[in-house]
C-alpha cells in the first residue's frame, strides 16, 4: 500500500523544476528587451527560491531517510535523476552571471560562480560514476519498460557544466588569468565525457526502441531529454570556440560554428520526433501528469539557448525566427507544467510512494 510522506518520497527529480525555470529566465534576458529582462529577473528569483526550497528536503532525505535514497539509487529510472541537483546548481550559476552580476559586482559574482561550478563538478562526477556503474554491474538485463532517455541524464549533465564553465573562463580572464587554462581544459574534458557517454548510452536506448514497443505513456517526457543533448552541444561548441579564441588557442572558430549548425539541425529532427510521439500517446489515451513532465522543459530551454547563440553567430531570419518560436513554446509549456505542478503539490500527490517495510496489521479490538 502506498504512503504519503514529503521527505521519504521526495523525488530526486525535483531539481528539474529549478533547471527549467532558471533556463527560461536566462533565455528571456538574452533577448535583451527591457520588458523581457524584467520578466526574466522575476523568473530567476523564482528559480533561486525554488532551489532553496528543494535543497532542504533533498538534504533531509539523505540525512534522515538514507534507506529511501539508497533504494532510488538502485532504481533503473529514478537513479538517473539525482544528477539534476548539480545541474540545477549550474543553472543557478548562469543566473548569477547573466542576471544578478550587475547587482553583485564582478568579484562577488565570480566567487559565487566558482562555488557553483565546484559543487556542480563534484556532484556530476559522483552521480555519473554511480549511475553508469549501476547498469554495468547489473546481473540481469533491464526490463524494456525501464529503458528510456532518462539513461542519458549523466552525459547531459557533463555537457551542461559548460553552460557555467565557459562564462566562468571569460570572467577568469579578467580577474584570475592564471586559472583560465585549468577551466578551459576542464570544459573540454566535460564535453568529451558527456559526448562519448551520450553516443554509447544513446545507442543502447535506440536499440531498445527498435526491438520493443514504445515505453509506457508516463515515461514519454523522458524523450525530451534527448533534445537537451543537441542544445548543449551547440552551446558547448560555440562557447568553447569563443573561449579558445579569447585565450589565443585558436585564431578562427568557423569550423566549430559549422559543427554547431549541424548539431542544431539534428535538434530539429529530435524536436519533430518528440512532437510526433506525444501526439501518438495523446491519441492512445494521454500522458499522465507527473513531476516527470519537467523533463520537457529544461531540454527545450537548452535547445532554445543554443538556437539563440547560433542566431547570434549566423543572424538570419530563419535562425532568429526559429529561436523566437522556441521561446514562445517554452514559455507556454513552462507555465502549463508549473500550474499543474502547484495543483499536484497542493493535493500532495507528488509525495506518494511505497514504504520500504509494510506497516504491521493492526488487530481488531475485541468485544
C-alpha positions as CSV (number, residue, x, y, z in Angstrom):
1,X,0.0,0.0,0.0
2,X,1.3,3.5,-0.9
3,X,2.0,6.0,1.8
4,X,2.3,9.8,1.7
5,X,5.5,11.4,3.2
6,X,7.0,14.6,2.0
7,X,10.7,13.6,2.8
8,X,10.8,9.9,2.4
9,X,9.2,10.1,-1.0
10,X,10.8,13.3,-2.2
11,X,11.6,12.5,-5.8
12,X,15.3,13.0,-6.9
13,X,14.0,14.9,-10.0
14,X,12.6,17.9,-8.1
15,X,15.6,19.9,-9.2
16,X,14.4,19.7,-12.8
17,X,11.9,22.5,-11.7
18,X,14.9,24.8,-11.0
19,X,16.7,23.8,-14.2
20,X,13.7,24.6,-16.4
21,X,12.8,27.8,-14.6
22,X,16.3,29.2,-14.4
23,X,16.8,28.3,-18.1
24,X,13.7,30.2,-19.1
25,X,15.0,33.2,-17.1
26,X,18.3,33.2,-19.0
27,X,16.5,32.9,-22.4
28,X,14.3,35.9,-21.7
29,X,17.3,38.0,-20.6
30,X,19.3,37.0,-23.6
31,X,16.7,38.6,-25.9
32,X,17.8,41.9,-24.4
33,X,14.5,43.9,-24.4
34,X,13.7,45.7,-21.1
35,X,10.4,44.0,-20.6
36,X,11.7,40.5,-21.2
37,X,14.7,41.2,-19.0
38,X,12.5,42.4,-16.1
39,X,10.3,39.2,-16.6
40,X,13.5,37.1,-16.7
41,X,14.7,38.6,-13.4
42,X,11.4,37.7,-11.7
43,X,11.6,34.1,-13.0
44,X,15.2,33.9,-12.0
45,X,14.2,35.0,-8.5
46,X,11.6,32.2,-8.5
47,X,14.3,29.7,-9.6
48,X,16.6,30.8,-6.8
49,X,13.8,30.4,-4.2
50,X,12.8,27.0,-5.7
51,X,16.5,25.9,-5.4
52,X,16.5,26.5,-1.7
53,X,13.0,25.1,-1.2
54,X,14.1,21.9,-3.0
55,X,17.6,21.6,-1.5
56,X,16.3,21.5,2.1
57,X,14.1,18.3,1.9
58,X,16.6,16.8,-0.6
59,X,19.3,17.0,2.1
60,X,17.0,16.0,4.9
61,X,16.2,12.8,2.9
62,X,19.9,11.9,2.7
63,X,20.4,12.5,6.4
64,X,17.2,11.0,7.9
65,X,15.9,8.6,5.3
66,X,19.0,7.4,3.5
67,X,17.5,3.9,3.0
68,X,15.0,5.5,0.6
69,X,17.8,7.3,-1.1
70,X,19.6,4.0,-1.5
71,X,16.6,2.4,-3.0
72,X,16.3,5.2,-5.6
73,X,20.0,5.0,-6.4
74,X,19.4,1.3,-7.4
75,X,16.3,2.0,-9.4
76,X,16.8,1.9,-13.2
77,X,14.9,5.1,-13.8
78,X,14.9,7.2,-10.5
79,X,18.7,6.8,-10.1
80,X,19.2,8.9,-13.3
81,X,17.6,12.0,-11.8
82,X,19.9,12.5,-8.9
83,X,22.2,14.4,-11.2
84,X,19.6,17.1,-11.6
85,X,20.9,18.6,-8.3
86,X,24.3,19.6,-9.6
87,X,22.8,20.7,-13.0
88,X,20.4,22.9,-11.1
89,X,23.5,24.4,-9.4
90,X,24.9,25.1,-12.8
91,X,21.8,26.9,-13.8
92,X,21.9,28.9,-10.6
93,X,25.4,29.9,-11.5
94,X,24.4,31.0,-15.0
95,X,21.6,33.2,-13.5
96,X,24.3,34.8,-11.4
97,X,26.4,35.5,-14.5
98,X,23.6,36.7,-16.8
99,X,21.1,38.4,-14.4
100,X,22.4,39.1,-11.0
101,X,26.0,40.2,-11.7
102,X,25.2,43.9,-12.1
103,X,23.9,43.9,-8.5
104,X,26.7,41.7,-7.0
105,X,29.8,43.2,-8.6
106,X,32.5,41.3,-10.5
107,X,34.4,39.8,-7.6
108,X,31.4,38.5,-5.7
109,X,29.8,37.2,-8.9
110,X,33.0,35.4,-9.8
111,X,33.3,33.9,-6.3
112,X,29.8,32.6,-6.3
113,X,30.1,31.2,-9.8
114,X,33.3,29.3,-8.8
115,X,31.4,27.9,-5.8
116,X,28.5,26.8,-8.0
117,X,30.9,25.3,-10.6
118,X,32.9,23.4,-8.0
119,X,29.7,21.9,-6.4
120,X,28.3,21.0,-9.8
121,X,31.5,19.3,-11.0
122,X,31.7,17.2,-7.8
123,X,28.1,16.3,-8.0
124,X,28.1,15.4,-11.7
125,X,31.3,13.3,-11.4
126,X,29.8,11.4,-8.4
127,X,26.4,10.7,-9.9
128,X,27.9,9.9,-13.3
129,X,30.0,7.2,-11.9
130,X,27.2,5.8,-9.7
131,X,24.6,5.7,-12.4
132,X,26.8,4.2,-15.1
133,X,28.3,1.6,-12.8
134,X,24.7,0.7,-11.7
135,X,23.7,-0.6,-15.1
136,X,27.1,-2.0,-16.0
137,X,27.2,-4.3,-12.9
138,X,23.6,-5.4,-13.2
139,X,23.4,-9.2,-13.2
140,X,20.1,-9.3,-15.0
141,X,19.2,-7.5,-18.2
142,X,16.9,-4.4,-17.6
143,X,13.2,-4.7,-18.4
144,X,12.4,-2.8,-21.6
145,X,9.8,-0.6,-19.9
146,X,12.6,0.8,-17.6
147,X,14.9,1.7,-20.5
148,X,14.3,5.3,-21.8
149,X,16.1,8.5,-22.4
150,X,16.5,9.2,-18.7
151,X,19.5,6.9,-19.0
152,X,21.4,9.8,-20.8
153,X,21.0,12.2,-17.9
154,X,24.6,11.7,-16.8
155,X,26.0,12.5,-20.2
156,X,23.7,15.5,-20.4
157,X,24.9,16.7,-17.0
158,X,28.5,16.6,-18.1
159,X,27.8,18.7,-21.1
160,X,25.6,21.1,-19.1
161,X,28.7,22.0,-17.0
162,X,29.9,24.1,-20.0
163,X,26.9,26.4,-19.6
164,X,28.7,27.7,-16.5
165,X,32.3,26.7,-17.2
166,X,32.6,28.8,-20.4
167,X,31.4,32.1,-18.9
168,X,33.5,31.4,-15.8
169,X,36.5,31.1,-18.1
170,X,35.6,34.5,-19.6
171,X,35.4,36.1,-16.2
172,X,38.6,34.5,-15.0
173,X,40.4,36.0,-18.0
174,X,39.7,39.4,-16.4
175,X,40.1,38.5,-12.7
176,X,42.2,35.4,-12.4
177,X,44.0,34.9,-15.8
178,X,46.2,32.0,-14.4
179,X,43.0,30.0,-13.8
180,X,41.9,30.1,-17.4
181,X,43.9,27.1,-18.8
182,X,42.6,24.9,-16.0
183,X,39.0,26.0,-16.5
184,X,39.3,25.6,-20.3
185,X,40.7,22.1,-20.1
186,X,38.0,21.1,-17.6
187,X,35.4,22.4,-20.0
188,X,36.9,20.3,-22.8
189,X,37.0,17.3,-20.6
190,X,33.4,17.6,-19.6
191,X,32.3,18.0,-23.2
192,X,34.3,14.9,-24.1
193,X,32.9,12.8,-21.3
194,X,29.3,13.9,-22.0
195,X,29.5,13.5,-25.8
196,X,31.0,10.0,-25.8
197,X,28.8,8.7,-23.0
198,X,25.8,10.1,-24.9
199,X,26.9,8.2,-28.0
200,X,27.3,4.9,-26.1
201,X,24.2,5.1,-23.9
202,X,22.1,6.7,-26.6
203,X,22.9,3.8,-28.9
204,X,21.6,1.3,-26.2
205,X,18.3,3.2,-26.0
206,X,17.9,3.3,-29.7
207,X,18.4,-0.4,-30.0
208,X,15.8,-0.9,-27.3
209,X,13.3,1.3,-29.2
210,X,13.9,-0.7,-32.4
211,X,13.4,-4.0,-30.7
212,X,10.5,-3.3,-28.3
213,X,7.3,-1.2,-28.3
214,X,7.4,2.4,-27.0
215,X,7.9,2.8,-23.3
216,X,4.8,3.4,-21.1
217,X,3.0,6.6,-21.7
218,X,4.0,8.0,-18.3
219,X,7.7,7.9,-19.4
220,X,7.0,9.9,-22.6
221,X,8.5,13.1,-21.1
222,X,11.9,11.4,-20.9
223,X,12.1,11.7,-24.7
224,X,12.5,15.4,-24.1
225,X,15.9,14.7,-22.5
226,X,17.2,13.7,-25.9
227,X,16.7,17.3,-27.2
228,X,19.0,18.7,-24.5
229,X,22.0,16.8,-26.0
230,X,21.6,18.9,-29.2
231,X,21.1,22.2,-27.4
232,X,24.0,21.7,-25.0
233,X,26.3,20.6,-27.8
234,X,25.5,23.7,-29.9
235,X,26.2,26.0,-26.9
236,X,29.3,24.0,-25.9
237,X,30.9,24.2,-29.4
238,X,30.2,27.9,-29.8
239,X,31.2,28.9,-26.3
240,X,34.3,26.7,-26.3
241,X,35.4,28.2,-29.6
242,X,34.9,31.7,-28.1
243,X,37.0,30.8,-25.1
244,X,39.7,29.2,-27.2
245,X,39.9,32.4,-29.3
246,X,40.0,34.7,-26.3
247,X,42.9,32.6,-24.8
248,X,44.8,32.7,-28.1
249,X,44.5,29.0,-28.7
250,X,42.6,29.3,-31.9
251,X,42.6,32.2,-34.4
252,X,39.5,31.1,-36.3
253,X,36.5,29.2,-35.0
254,X,34.4,28.8,-38.1
255,X,34.7,25.1,-38.2
256,X,33.3,24.8,-34.7
257,X,30.4,27.1,-35.8
258,X,29.7,24.9,-38.7
259,X,29.7,21.9,-36.4
260,X,27.3,23.7,-34.1
261,X,24.9,24.4,-37.0
262,X,25.0,20.7,-38.0
263,X,24.0,19.6,-34.5
264,X,21.4,22.4,-34.4
265,X,19.8,20.8,-37.4
266,X,19.8,17.4,-35.7
267,X,17.9,19.1,-32.9
268,X,15.1,20.0,-35.4
269,X,14.6,16.3,-36.1
270,X,14.6,15.4,-32.4
271,X,12.0,18.1,-31.7
272,X,9.8,16.8,-34.5
273,X,10.2,13.2,-33.3
274,X,9.2,14.2,-29.8
275,X,6.1,16.0,-31.1
276,X,5.1,13.0,-33.1
277,X,5.5,10.6,-30.2
278,X,3.5,13.0,-27.9
279,X,0.6,13.2,-30.4
280,X,0.7,9.4,-30.8
281,X,0.5,8.9,-27.0
282,X,-2.3,11.5,-26.6
283,X,-4.3,9.7,-29.3
284,X,-3.9,6.4,-27.4
285,X,-5.2,7.7,-24.1
286,X,-3.0,10.6,-23.0
287,X,0.2,11.2,-21.0
288,X,-0.5,11.1,-17.2
289,X,0.8,14.3,-15.5
290,X,3.7,13.8,-13.0
291,X,6.8,15.5,-11.9
292,X,8.5,13.9,-14.9
293,X,6.8,16.4,-17.2
294,X,9.6,18.8,-16.2
295,X,11.8,16.6,-18.5
296,X,10.2,18.5,-21.3
297,X,11.2,22.0,-20.0
298,X,15.0,22.1,-19.4
299,X,15.8,20.2,-22.7
300,X,13.7,22.7,-24.6
301,X,15.4,25.5,-22.7
302,X,18.8,24.1,-23.5
303,X,17.9,23.9,-27.2
304,X,16.4,27.4,-27.2
305,X,19.6,28.8,-25.7
306,X,21.7,27.0,-28.3
307,X,19.4,28.4,-31.0
308,X,19.8,31.9,-29.6
309,X,23.6,31.6,-29.7
310,X,23.6,30.2,-33.2
311,X,21.3,33.1,-34.3
312,X,23.9,35.5,-32.9
313,X,26.6,33.7,-34.9
314,X,24.5,33.4,-38.0
315,X,22.0,36.2,-37.8
316,X,19.3,35.3,-40.4
317,X,15.5,35.4,-40.4
318,X,15.5,31.6,-40.1
319,X,17.7,31.3,-37.1
320,X,16.2,34.3,-35.2
321,X,12.6,33.4,-36.1
322,X,13.2,29.8,-35.0
323,X,14.7,30.9,-31.7
324,X,11.8,33.2,-31.1
325,X,9.3,30.4,-31.8
326,X,11.1,28.1,-29.4
327,X,11.0,30.8,-26.7
328,X,7.2,31.1,-27.1
329,X,6.7,27.3,-27.0
330,X,9.0,27.1,-23.9
331,X,7.2,29.8,-22.0
332,X,3.8,28.3,-22.7
333,X,5.0,24.8,-21.7
334,X,6.7,26.1,-18.6
335,X,3.5,27.9,-17.4
336,X,1.3,24.9,-18.1
337,X,3.5,22.5,-16.2
338,X,4.1,24.9,-13.4
339,X,0.4,25.4,-12.8
340,X,-0.2,21.6,-12.8
341,X,2.8,21.0,-10.5
342,X,1.4,23.5,-8.0
343,X,-2.0,21.8,-8.2
344,X,-0.5,18.4,-7.6
345,X,1.6,19.8,-4.8
346,X,-1.5,21.2,-3.1
347,X,-3.1,17.8,-3.3
348,X,0.0,16.1,-2.0
349,X,0.1,13.5,-4.9
350,X,3.7,14.2,-5.6
351,X,4.9,12.7,-2.3
352,X,3.3,9.3,-2.5
353,X,5.4,6.1,-2.7
354,X,5.7,2.6,-1.4
355,X,7.2,2.1,2.1
356,X,10.3,0.0,2.5
357,X,8.7,-2.1,5.2
358,X,5.0,-2.7,5.1
359,X,3.2,-1.3,8.0
360,X,2.1,-4.0,10.5
361,X,-1.5,-5.0,10.5
362,X,-3.5,-3.7,13.4
363,X,-5.6,-6.1,15.4
364,X,-9.3,-5.6,15.6
365,X,-10.4,-4.6,19.1
366,X,-12.1,-7.5,20.9
367,X,-15.6,-7.2,22.2
